[in-house]
Amino acid sequence: MLTKLIIIIMSFIFMLYGLSFILIYINLFSFGYNIKEYFLFITKRYELYLFIIGLIIEIYFLIRKEYKK
């Protein structure tokens, strides 16, 4: 139970870190980037992958069933 809680908190931190940088990069629109260039830039950054990994871990641990022996 404690490990599940720690992993959920870690995945939440990954998601928070990734999403905050994705939102910060929205400022690129003020430098003349269009939506296509923005998505190409975001896909090359590791923050997007941290967000995706955190989201997958969070979903997995929230919907998995625990079997007691």
C-alpha positions as CSV (number, residue, x, y, z in Angstrom):
1,M,0.0,0.0,0.0
2,L,2.8,2.4,0.9
3,T,4.7,1.6,-2.4
4,K,1.5,2.3,-4.4
5,L,1.1,5.6,-2.7
6,I,4.7,6.6,-3.3
7,I,4.5,5.6,-7.0
8,I,1.2,7.6,-7.4
9,I,2.9,10.6,-5.9
10,M,5.9,10.2,-8.1
11,S,3.8,9.9,-11.2
12,F,1.8,13.0,-10.2
13,I,5.1,14.9,-9.8
14,F,6.1,13.7,-13.3
15,M,2.8,14.9,-14.7
16,L,3.0,18.2,-12.9
17,Y,6.5,18.9,-14.1
18,G,5.8,18.0,-17.7
19,L,2.5,19.9,-17.9
20,S,4.0,23.0,-16.3
21,F,6.7,23.2,-18.9
22,I,4.3,22.4,-21.8
23,L,2.2,25.4,-20.6
24,I,5.3,27.6,-20.2
25,Y,6.2,26.8,-23.8
26,I,2.9,28.3,-24.9
27,N,4.9,31.6,-24.8
28,L,6.5,30.5,-28.1
29,F,3.4,31.8,-29.8
30,S,4.4,35.3,-28.9
31,F,7.7,34.7,-30.8
32,G,5.9,33.9,-34.0
33,Y,5.5,30.1,-33.7
34,N,2.4,28.6,-35.2
35,I,0.6,25.5,-33.8
36,K,2.5,23.1,-36.1
37,E,5.9,24.4,-35.0
38,Y,4.7,24.4,-31.4
39,F,3.8,20.7,-31.5
40,L,7.0,19.8,-33.3
41,F,9.0,21.6,-30.6
42,I,7.0,20.0,-27.8
43,T,7.5,16.5,-29.2
44,K,11.3,16.9,-29.1
45,R,11.3,17.9,-25.4
46,Y,11.7,15.3,-22.6
47,E,9.0,17.1,-20.5
48,L,6.3,15.7,-22.8
49,Y,7.6,12.2,-22.2
50,L,7.6,12.7,-18.4
51,F,4.0,13.8,-18.6
52,I,3.0,10.8,-20.7
53,I,4.9,8.4,-18.4
54,G,3.4,9.9,-15.3
55,L,-0.1,9.7,-16.9
56,I,0.3,6.1,-17.8
57,I,1.6,5.1,-14.4
58,E,-1.2,7.0,-12.7
59,I,-3.9,5.3,-14.8
60,Y,-2.3,1.9,-14.3
61,F,-2.2,2.2,-10.5
62,L,-5.6,3.7,-10.2
63,I,-7.5,1.0,-12.3
64,R,-5.5,-2.1,-11.5
65,K,-7.1,-4.6,-9.2
66,E,-5.2,-5.9,-6.2
67,Y,-5.5,-9.6,-5.5
68,K,-5.0,-10.8,-2.0
69,K,-3.5,-14.2,-1.4
